[in-house]
């Protein structure tokens, strides 16, 4: 290659690098996963509601990224406030936190949580309004295990809840790790 040919090629490469730098900007960081790249799906198990499934699903492809054992409620009556499992339907995820320690009337929800919308228990929007709904576990506000209920996970009986979706502490932490990598879910679909 001649001197002139190398000079032209190098100028072209430098021009591309300069254009890319102008688009990206100084001090640019890798983009964080966009919210909404995933969704949650809670699949009810009518044979044993403490052995239902919470799935993290890629919204674009429908691929299940993670599947966790989960429970909801102590009865299958979706209209039983603070006892029934979640009513079927789509819920908006309001926020997620790793250090939750407030704003729950019974003071029983701490640490890693996803807060979901309130919902009436019947498909037509009537019936009991279910409130204070979360995806959560049993732990202290800092995410560690406590020594007493409701801050200590004792085993399968702890999948029972007052109507929220409940996971083992290790599973909700894994859900948070995966969602921070793949994109935070903006909805929860409850089916069953």
N, C-alpha and C positions, 0 to 999 in steps of 0.2 A: 504494500500500500504506500502511496506517495505521501509526502509531508502534507500536501494540501488535502488529501483524502482523510488522513487522520485528524487534521485540524477541523474539517467540516463535521466528521463523525463526533468528535469530542464536544464541539459546540452544540450539536444536536442533543447529546446526552445531558450536558449541563443545562440546556434550555428546558428539558423535560424535568430534571431535578428541581430547577427553580420554580417551574409551574406547579409541581406537586407541593413544594414547600409553601407556596402562596395559598394553595387550597387548604392544606392541613393546618398551617399556621405554626408559629413558634411555640414550643412547650406543649405540643399536642400529646394527649394520652390516648391509649387504646379505649375505644368506646365500650361502655358498660352494656350488658344485654338490655334490650328494650323491654319495658313492661308490656305485657300482653302477648309475648311470644309463646306462652304456655297457658294452660288452664287446668283447673283441678276438676276431678270427677269423683263423686262419692257414690259407690255402687252398694246399695243396701242388700244385706243377706237376710232374707226372711226366716231362715232356719235358725240363725244365731246373730242377732244384731251387734254383738260384741266381736264378731268376726267378719265384718264388712270390709270393703276395700276403698282406700283413697288413692287415686291415680293422679300423677302429674303427666299431662299430655301435651305434646308439641301441637300447637294450634294450627300450624301450616300443613303438617303431614298426617296428623292423627296418631302418630307413634307414641306409645306409652313409654315415657322416660323412666318413671319410677312407680312402684306399686307398694303400698304399705297396708298392713292390717290396721283397721280402725273400728271404732265403735261410735254409736250415737244413741243417747237416751237410755232409759230403763224400761220403756214400753214402746210398742210400735204405733201407738196412737199419736200421729203428728200434731194433733190439736191439744195434747196434754202439755200445758206450759211447764217448763222446768223438769219434764220427765220424758216426753215423747221424742222420738228421733226427728231429724230435720224433715220438714215437708219437701216433697219433690219440687223441682224448679231450678231456676238459675239465680244465683246470688252474686252481687258485686263484692269483690274483696276491697274493703275500705282502706285497710293498712296492714302492715306486718311489723312486728317488733321482736327483739330478742330480750328485752328487759321490762316486760309489761308488769305493772304493779299498781294499777289504779283503774277507776271507772268501771268496776264490776261490783254490783250491789252485794253479792254474797261474799266477796273477798276470797274466791276460790280459784281464780285463774291468774297464773303468774308466768313470767319468763317468755319463752318463744310462743308467739300467737299470730294468727291471721284473723282479723276482725271482719266478719261478713255482715251483709245487710240483714235487717229485720225482715220478717215475711209472715203473711197470713197463712194459716195452715191448709186452706182449701184452694184448689186450682183456680177457682173463679175469683180469688182475692177476698173471700169472706172467711169467717171463723176466727179463732184465737190468733192474735198477733204475737208471733214468737220474737222475742227480743234478746239482746245481749248474747248474740251468737258468735262463736269462735271456732277455729281449728286450734287445738292446744294440747298440752300434756299435763303432767303433774311434776312441778319443779318449783324451786325458789325463784324470785325475780331475777337473779343473776344467772339462771339456767342450770344451777347445780341441784343436786338432790338434797331435800330436807330430811328431817327425822320424824315428822308427823304428817298426817293427811292435812291438806291436799297437796303437799309439797314433796311427796315421796311416792314413787312408782313401786307397787307391790307385786304386780303380775297381771294375769288376764282379767281379773275382776275390775281392774282399773280402766278397762276400755268402756265401762259404763259411765255415763255422763248425765248432766242435767239438760241434755238436748243439743249440746255442741257435738262436733266431731273430735274424737280424742285419739291421739297417737302415743306410742311409747316415746320417752324422751329422746332416745337415739334416733328414732325415725323422724321426728319433727326437726331435729338438728340437721339430719341428712337432707330433708326436704328444703330447708333454708340454704344449705350449701349448694344443692343442685339448682335451685331457682336463682341464686345469685350468679350462677354461671350461664344458665340457659334463658333467663328472662323471668320476671315475676308474674305469676298468674293474676289476672284481673277479674276472673270469674270462677265460681264453683258451681258445677252442675250436679244436682242431686237426682239420682235416678233409682227406680226400683219399685 
